[in-house]
Structure formats: structure tokens, C-alpha cells
């Protein structure tokens, strides 16, 4: 109750101050326009308050609106209207859950040998809130960087016989984009059904020529969450960050690479691009297919939930651990991927290794990493040395002093830009996919990650992580504390925006 009174008083002070200013210094029509604007800001402040967001988010928005009313008002219209999120995506969430329950196998029984290192509750959590079971009839292979990833993608696209489904955040009309386009057109001309879903904001620079070329070949192309008037569109802030390819229902790809030449290291601003993708074959591809088909249905109302799309060929009996595909997004209020990451960290017995290009944890993940390190667990964080988004970069560094003090080992990748999104626990459980360790991925973006349980791919990720550390510089708490005061101010200012990023 005391906090409620404080917030209401804060809003009242802002309103009274503005009305006084307007009465003293403004006249005529300008006064009435300003009155309307001020009233709007106060109403927005009240709406933010009654949404019952996390107190940090609430106070951050109120401070922004109070200190910078005009800019805060515009920024809120663009990024802040979470009160519409549940209404916008509730139907999608219900339909998706019903579909997963109908077509996905039930939860697997706990295997003491398979899950001996992990708390049983973690596996139960992942299966319950992830709406997908762990598959023990799937093959996976880690794909390192753009050359290997696109080499595999181009190869398997050419083998398609029945259908190709692609879902991407960024698509560029450059060399690699054109190669993929040409193959899709070739396969479509041979009778393969091709559907292409791209994010309307992430791929806003994709040329009309590219899109029309696909459509002329009979390929179905659809933007996800189109935004005609960004300042008035509630969906602007909720983007589809997924990268999915499904070929004939048997072969799948998921990971960190979008479609663009920079992911092959051809952008001189970044040079070498360090990234990780995953090749999947077998039962787990069905979940990727379901994710794509439900996203496609959300945009088109076209339903393709038939055996021809959801019956992957069985993989010969293998003993290569478990694979689980899990989608997260603003349609699910459980913050699925964040909570599974939290469970991974808190269930660790020996080590937690994280790689993320954008590291802006919420309080739960931040505390979990610190407590794990203070408990003697080997906690490591790999981040880029070179930024591509400066506000996010400096906000990330504001978290480093507390992590270093707790015993977290932080490495900055020096060879180029590090874009891999990896979590490895105890060298046996790993996550690889599209989700960063930040609030946007946790709460605003549609994401998808593969979780690997004691697979050979898990060991590949361990080896690659150790190799990446060879190209990184470890930060020391003492040296980091000596950084210039200007950087500290910049980091602290950027961190204020963390709940909004």
C-alpha cells in the first residue's frame, strides 16, 4: 500500500507541475495541445502502474515519462504497450498449446541413467511449460559459423521433394540471400511446396524484387506482424526472432544465423562472424514443424496439420541422448525460455557456461548466476568485445562488476563479432537456438531453442566453447573497476533502459 501511495503521488506531482507550467508560460491553442499531451502522459503512467509489471519496469517507465515527457510518450507508443500483449496473443497461445498436446507425444518417463546429473524437477518443468516431450529418436549436428551452416542448408534445400518451410527474422537480398532464393524457385518449379515466413520489422529492408520473384514462382511468402504505422501499431515491439527451416518434415535447422552475407563474415564493420546453428533429423523435427505451422496459421488462417507434414521418417535406433525443441514468446505469460534457463542454472552441479551477444538479464537470472558462482560452481560468460548495438553493449557491461565480484568468469571474444547463443550445464545439458540472455528474448520476441541432453552435439558445443575462450580475453574484477568514469556513467545510463530493451 505504501508503494502504491508513492507512485500515485509521483504521478500527481508530475501532473500538477505541468499544469502550473502551462498556466504560467503558455497561451492559446498551444496550451490546450499541451494539456491534452500532459493528460495522455499521466494516463499512460497510471496504466503502466495498474498493469502490475515488475516494480523495476514500472519505476523505469515512470521516470522516463516524468523526466522526458515527449520522448517518453513516443518511446512508450513504440515499445511499452504490454497491456495489449495478452489480448493480442491469447488466442494464438491457446491454439498452439492445443496443437502441441494433440500432435506431440506425452512426457517421457524419467530415466535415472539419462538424467542422473539433473534434478528431476528440471526435466519435468521443461516438458510441462515447453509443451513438447524429449525425443530420443533424433540426430543432431552442431554447425559452426556461416560457411558450414549455409553449406548444409543449401545442400539440403536442393534435396527437397515435398515441401520447404522457412521462418526467419532477417532476410537480405545479397549473395547468400540470392543463392537461397534461386534454390527455392528451382524446387518450386519442380513441384515442391515452399512457404516463406519473414519478420516484417527484422526484414524491413528486403526488396520487393526479392519477394515478388518468389511469388512469381508460386512460393507462398508472408510477413509476420506487418507494421504499417509503427507509432500506432501495438505489434511493433513483439517480433518473430525465430530461424527455422523444415525440409520434407524430416530435416530441420535452428540457431543463431539469419540470412545475410554478414553471417559469412563479409561485412567489413564486423569481419569474422562467430555463430552457431544446429542440424536436426528425425522425431524432434516434428516440433519445429509445429512451431512453423502454428506461426503460419496465425498469419494466414491456413491449416496444414496433416500426417504429410507431421510424420517424420524414423531414425535408425541410436543412443545419442535426448533432443527437445521449445518455443517461447509474448503469447506465453510463463516466460518459458527464461524459466528453463533459470532451472538449468539452479540445477547445475559443476558448471554453467553461457555465450550471448546481448546480455541483459532480469533479476532472476542475474541472481541465479551470482548464487551459482558464490556456491563454487564454475560460471562463465562469453560476450562480444566489439558491439553492434551500443546501448545494449554498455548496459551489458553494467552487470559485470557484481558478476565478477561473485566469481563469474567473463570473457570478451576478440576474433570478430560473437553471435552464438549457448548455455551449457555440467558439460551434459545444453541449449542452442535463437534466444539471447536478455529481456527482449525472454518477454517480447518469439524465439525457439533446442535443448540437448547428453548428446554428442553437447560435447561439440563444449569443445567449441573452450576454443572460443582461446580467442577471448578474460576480464578481471580489479582491472575492470579501473575503467574511465565516462564509461561507468554511460553503462549506468544504459542500464536504466534495461527493462525496456
C-alpha positions, 0 to 999 in steps of 0.5 A: 500500500505504501508503494502504491501511495508513492507512485500515485503521488509521483504521478500527481506531482508530475501532473500538477507541475505541468499544469502550473507550467502551462498556466504560467508560460503558455497561451492559446491553442498551444496550451490546450495541445499541451494539456491534452499531451500532459493528460495522455502522459499521466494516463499512460503512467497510471496504466503502466502502474495498474498493469502490475509489471515488475516494480523495476519496469514500472519505476523505469517507465515512470521516470522516463515519462516524468523526466522526458515527457515527449520522448517518453510518450513516443518511446512508450507508443513504440515499445511499452504497450504490454497491456495489449500483449495478452489480448493480442496473443491469447488466442494464438497461445491457446491454439498452439498449446492445443496443437502441441498436446494433440500432435506431440507425444506425452512426457517421457518417463524419467530415466535415472541413467539419462538424467542422473546429473539433473534434478528431476524437477528440471526435466519435468518443468521443461516438458510441462511449460515447453509443451513438447516431450524429449525425443530420443529418436533424433540426430543432431549436428552442431554447425559452426559459423556461416560457411558450414551452416549455409553449406548444409542448408543449401545442400539440403534445400536442393534435396527437397521433394515435398515441401520447404518451410522457412521462418526467419527474422532477417532476410537480405537480398545479397549473395547468400540471400540470392543463392537461397532464393534461386534454390527455392524457385528451382524446387518450386518449379519442380513441384515442391511446396515452399512457404516463406515466413519473414519478420516484417520489422527484422526484414524491413529492408528486403526488396520487393524484387526479392519477394515478388520473384518468389511469388512469381514462382508460386512460393507462398511468402508472408510477413509476420506482424506487418507494421504499417504505422509503427507509432500506432501499431501495438505489434511493433515491439513483439517480433518473430526472432525465430530461424527455422527451416523444415525440409520434407518434415524430416530435416530441420535447422535452428540457431543463431544465423539469419540470412545475410552475407554478414553471417559469412563474415563479409561485412567489413564493420564486423569481419569474422562472424562467430555463430552457431546453428544446429542440424536436426533429423528425425522425431524432434523435427516434428516440433519445429514443424509445429512451431512453423505451422502454428506461426503460419496459421496465425498469419494466414488462417491456413491449416496444414496439420496433416500426417504429410507434414507431421510424420517424420521418417524414423531414425535408425535406433541410436543412443545419442541422448535426448533432443527437445525443441521449445518455443517461447514468446509474448503469447506465453505469460510463463516466460518459458525460455527464461524459466528453463534457463533459470532451472538449468542454472539452479540445477547445475552441479559443476558448471554453467557456461553461457555465450550471448551477444546481448546480455541483459538479464532480469533479476532472476537470472542475474541472481541465479548466476551470482548464487551459482558462482558464490556456491563454487560452481564454475560460471562463465560468460562469453560476450562480444568485445566489439558491439553492434548495438551500443546501448545494449553493449554498455548496459551489458557491461553494467552487470559485470562488476557484481558478476565478477565480484561473485566469481563469474568468469567473463570473457570478451571474444576478440576474433570478430563479432560473437553471435552464438547463443549457448548455455551449457550445464555440467558439460551434459545439458545444453541449449542452442537456438535463437534466444539471447540472455536478455529481456527482449528474448525472454518477454517480447520476441518469439524465439525457439531453442533446442535443448540437448541432453547428453548428446554428442552435439553437447560435447561439440558445443563444449569443445567449441566453447573452450576454443572460443575462450582461446580467442577471448580475453578474460576480464578481471574484477580489479582491472575492470573497476579501473575503467574511465568514469565516462564509461561507468556513467554511460553503462549506468545510463544504459542500464536504466533502459534495461527493462525496456530493451 
